Amino acid sequence: MEQSIGQKTELLELSREAIFVVDNSGKIVFWNRGAEQLYGWKRDEVLGKSPAELLHTELPRSMPQIENILRRESHWDCELRHTTRQGNVITVASRWALWRDSTGQVLGRFQLDTDITKRKQVEQELRVLSGRLLSLRDEERRRFARDLHDSVGQLLAGASMNLSLVQKKISEANPDCLKLLNEGNTLLDEALREIRTLSYLLHPPLLDEVGLLSALRWYVAGFSERSQIKVELEVPENLGRFRRELELALFRIVQESLTNVHRHSSSSTAKITVTRLPNQVRLKVEDQGKGMTLPLAVHEQNSSGVGISGIRERVRQLGGQMQIRSGNWGTALEVLFPVEESAPSQGVSAAGQ
């Protein structure tokens, strides 16, 4: 068996990738120079041994599941963590395929490993940096919202009160002046409302004070009024509180998603569903618009604003999962986050805001 492999694998020795073959008993029968360089063991030291035991392989699935996949598919791709002879834990991009004879009989399997440890380290560093940038952006929004409310908002409120006092002192004998004052006071009131709305959109105080449910109700009601898009909000009354980072992420995802609905979908309706499960919380945002092409190309992601990329990054930072489905029926975005504390009993109520 080893001789027949050797006759056909001269080219495999030229590869820089780690390549080895195991027989049906799970023992190594071929081990190329790339594998020697990556893992540290010479060929004579590994022949007849189990690669999983030798490399202390951390498999994402059980072997029976992997074998079923290989019977159905031409290959199986995954990321594995291996331990080298020197004791270093490395991450590899691994491709597995069945090794068959000319009659189609399975003789074993072929495995090709590419070291991606440095790439994974860079990705982790980028995730940490991205998380810090998100936190800085959220904190800047919080500070800007507070400054708007406490400085500009208070100045406008003071100017409005002064105008009201002047109105009382001006005689109705001068109706033109009184009219101008009335108009000025009305404009100040509108400016004050806009400042407060902008401040709340940057960082809603309800989110910190009473939690996600109230903040979502407030935001959805205002969004529907501004956009003329009817939004149905379905959230459990006993949703409870989550940690600050998770509540903020869920609120921002709703905010970004509805902004994309308004800008891109041409949908007149949308639906938001929040479900609390044991140790998980699920958020789903749906519309009945024109849909989008999936997967999103880079320029399409950019055309969606920071929405899709921003949502994906928030989900990644908190260890969640994200799925987008789209078609001529519309678009549905669903995210799932882990929650440490146990969930309360379900009691979902629908509230169209």
N, C-alpha and C positions, 0 to 999 in steps of 0.2 A: 504493500500500500504506500509506504513512504517513498519507495523507488518510483512508483507511478506518478506520485505528486511531484517529485524532484524533476522528472523529465519535462513537466509542463510549467514549471514555476521559475525558470531562469530569469524571466523579466521581472518577477516579483522582487527579486533580490536587488534590483536597481531602484526600487521605490524607497523614498525617505520615510514613508508611512510605515507604521507597525502593522504587519500582516501575518496572521497565523491561521491554521486550519486544525479543527478538532474532529475526531471521528464520532461515530454514533454513541460510543461509551463516554463521550465528553473529555477525552484525553487529547493532548496536543500531539499532532503528527507532522506539522510543519511550522517553522518559526523563522522569519526572515531577518536580515541584518537590521532593518528598520526597527523591528521589535526588540532586538538585542540592545540597540542604542537607546531606545525609549525606556525600556523597563529594566535593563541592567543585567539580565540573565542571558547566558550563552545558550545556543540551541541544544547542545548536549545536556544541559542542566534542566531543561523544561520538557523534553520529549517524554510523553507518557504521563504527564501531570495534568491536573485540571486547571484551566486558566482562572476560573472563578476563585479557587482556593489559593492559587499562586499569587494572584493580584489583589485578593481581598475585594473583589468586585462588588460595588453597590448597584444592584439592578433596579430599574424603575418598575419592572413587572416580574412576575414569577416566570420560571423557565417554561412551564406548560403553556402559559399565555403567549410567550414569545414564539414557541414552536408552532402554535396554532396560526399566528400571524405569518410566519415564514412559509407555511403550507399554502396560505391563501395569496400571499404577495410575493413579488420577486425579491424583495429585500426588506429589511427593517432598520430604520435610522433612530439613534437615540444618543443621549449624553450619559457617559458613565464616569464614575470615580474609581480610579485604580491606585494601588499603592506599589511603588517601585521597589527594587531591591534595596535601595538606599533609605527606604522608609518614607519617601516623599509621596504625598497624596496629590495626584494630578487628575485633571478633567480631560476626557477625550470625547471627540465626536466619533461615534462608532457606527459602522455599517455592517450588518450581518446578512448573509445569504446562504442558502442551502447548497451543499456540494453534492452533485449527482453524477452518476456514471452515464454512459452512452444510452442506456435503456431507461434512464429516468429514475433509477433506484437511488434513494438518499444514502450517501456514504458518510455524511457529517455536515459540518458547516464551515463557512469561510468568514473571517472577521478582519475588517480594516479599521485601524484606530489612528486618529489624528489628534495630536496634542493641542488643546485649546485653552490650557491653563492660564496663560498670560492674557488671552482675549477675555476670559471670564473675569479675571482680576480687574481688567480695564473696565469691563461692563459694570462690575460692582462699584468701582470708584465713580463711574459716571452716574450710577443710580443714587449713590450717596450725595454727589454734587447736585444732581437734579432735585433730590428731596430737600436739600438745603435751600436751593433757589425757590422751590415752591413755598417753603416755610417763610422765607424772606419776603416773597411777593404777598403772601397772605398777611404777614405782619405789617407790611407797608400799607396794604389796603385798610387794615384795622386802624393804623395810625392816621392815615389820610381821612378816613371816615370820621374819626373822632375830632380831628382838626376842623373839618368842614362843619360838623355839627356844633362844636364848641366855640369856634371863632366866627366864621362867615355867617353861620346860622344865627348866632346871638347878635351880631351886628345888624343883620337884616331885621331881626325881631325888634331890636331897639329903635331902628329907623322907622319901622311900622308904628310903634307906640308913639313916637314923637309926632308923626304925621297925624295920628288920631287926635292928639292933644291940640295940634294946630287947627284941625278941622272944627273942633268945638269952639275955638276962640274967634274964628272968622265969621263975620256976620253974613247971614244969608242975602244981604244987600249986594254982595259981590259973588254972584253965582258962578262966574267964569273961573275965579280962583278956587272956589269950592269944588267945581267939577274936575279941575286939574288935580287937586289934592285927592279926590276920590279915586281918580284913575291911577295916580301914583301909588296910593295905598293898595289898590287892587294888584298892581304889578309887583309890589313888594311881597304881598301875600303869596302870589304865584311863584316868585323867585324863591321864597322861603320853603314852599312845598317841594320845589324841584331840588333844592339843596338837601332837604331831609331825605327825599327819595333816593338821590344819588348817594348820600351817606349810608343809608340802609342797604342799598344794593352792593356797595363796596364791602360792607360787613354788617349784616343785620344784628342789632343788639338782642333781638329775640332769641337768636341762636345760642348766645351765652346765657341769657337769663332764664328762659323756659324750655329750650330744647328745639330739636329738629322739626317736630310736628307743627308747632306754632309758626316757626320761621317759614316752612314750606307753604302753609296756608296763606300767610301774608304775601309771600313772593308770587305764588300762583294767581292770587286775586289781582295783584297789581299788573302782572304780565298779561293776563287776559284782558284787562281794561285797556292797556296800552296797545296791544297787538291785535285785538279783536279776534283772537284765537281762543276757542272754547277749550278749557283744560279740565279734565276730570282728575281729581286727586283721591286716591284710595290708600289710606294709611290706617293702621290699627290705632284705636284711641288709647290703648295701653302700650304704645310703642316704647315708652321709657326713654332713658338717656343712654348715650354712648360716650365714649371718651371724646375729648374735644376734637382731635385730629380726624376721627371718623365722621362725626357730625358735620364738620366743615367740608370734608371731601364729598359726602352725599349731597349737601346743599349746592356746592360748586358744580357737581356733575349735573344736577337738575338744571341749574342756571345755564350752563354751557349747552346742554341738550336742547332746552327750549329756545335758546338763542339761535341754534342751528335750524330748528324747526321753522322759526320765523323767517330766517334769511334764505333758506335753501329749499324747503320741502314743498311750499305752496299748499300746505295742509291747513284746513280751517279748524281742525280739532287735534287734540293730543291727550294722552292719558299717562299718568304717573302712578305707579304702584310700588309701595314699600311693604315688604313682608319680613317679619322677624321670625326666624327659625331657630331651632336649638343650635347655639354657638355660631349663627350666621345671620346676616341681614342681606336681603336682596332688593335691588332697585331696578325698576324697568320703566323706560320712557318710550312710548309708542306714538307714531303719527300715521296719518292716512294720506301722505303726500306722494310725490313722484318717485321716491326712492333714490338710491344711489348705486353706483357700480362698485362691487366688492371683488377682490380686495382693493382698498383705496391706494391709488398711486400717490407719489410724493406731492405732486402739484394739486391733486384733489384734496389731500389732507390739509395743504396750505390754504386752499380755497374755503375750507370749512373753518377758517380762523384757527385759533389755538384750541378750539373745542375738542376734536377727536384726539389729537396728540396730548393735550392737557389732561383729558379724562384718562387716557391710557396710562399716563405717568402717575396720576394720583392712585389709580388702581394698583399699579405695580408697587408703589411705595408702601402701601398698606397690606400687601400680600393678598390682594383680591384677584378675581377673575373677571374678564370682560368679553362680551360677545355682541356682535352687530349682525343683524339679519335685515335684508332689504330686498324689495321687489316692487312690482307695479302696484302692490297693495299698500306700500308705505315702508317705513323703517322702524325697527325695534332695537333699542340698545339696552342690554341687560348687564348689570354688574353684581358681583357677589363678594361680600367681605366677611372675613372671620370675626367673630365677637367672642371675647373672653368669658363674659358673664353668661349665666343661663338665661334663656328667653322666658318672658312671661307667657301666659296663656294667650292664644290668639283670639282676637275679637275685632275682626276687620269691619270698618264702616266706610262707606263711600261718601265722598263730599265733593260735589262739583263746584269748583270755585270760579 
